[in-house]
Amino acid sequence: MANSPQRTPQDDNPWRAAGLVMAIGAELAILIGLGWWLGVMYDDSNGTEYGYLTGFIVGLIAGIGSAVGLIRKYAGGKKL
């Protein structure tokens, strides 16, 4: 079949896929935790009550953006 996409052997590597999943999980956890911590620091210094929630949401958005970037890099720059 002339039009079928060619897959390289490295695409079938389960360790590469496991590394991708671990990297996504670690980045999400770190970015959410960092956003929450910065929000708590902001709350403590300014006497506010909801900075932690804002930091959490910003960290979550950053984590999702980072995960999308990793998946695109893993997929070889192809559109998903």
Rosetta blueprint (number, residue, H / E / L):
1 M L
2 A L
3 N L
4 S L
5 P L
6 Q L
7 R L
8 T L
9 P H
10 Q H
11 D H
12 D H
13 N L
14 P H
15 W H
16 R H
17 A H
18 A H
19 G H
20 L H
21 V H
22 M H
23 A H
24 I H
25 G H
26 A H
27 E H
28 L H
29 A H
30 I H
31 L H
32 I H
33 G H
34 L H
35 G H
36 W H
37 W H
38 L H
39 G H
40 V H
41 M H
42 Y H
43 D H
44 D H
45 S H
46 N H
47 G L
48 T L
49 E L
50 Y L
51 G H
52 Y H
53 L H
54 T H
55 G H
56 F H
57 I H
58 V H
59 G H
60 L H
61 I H
62 A H
63 G H
64 I H
65 G H
66 S H
67 A H
68 V H
69 G H
70 L H
71 I H
72 R H
73 K H
74 Y H
75 A L
76 G L
77 G L
78 K L
79 K L
80 L L
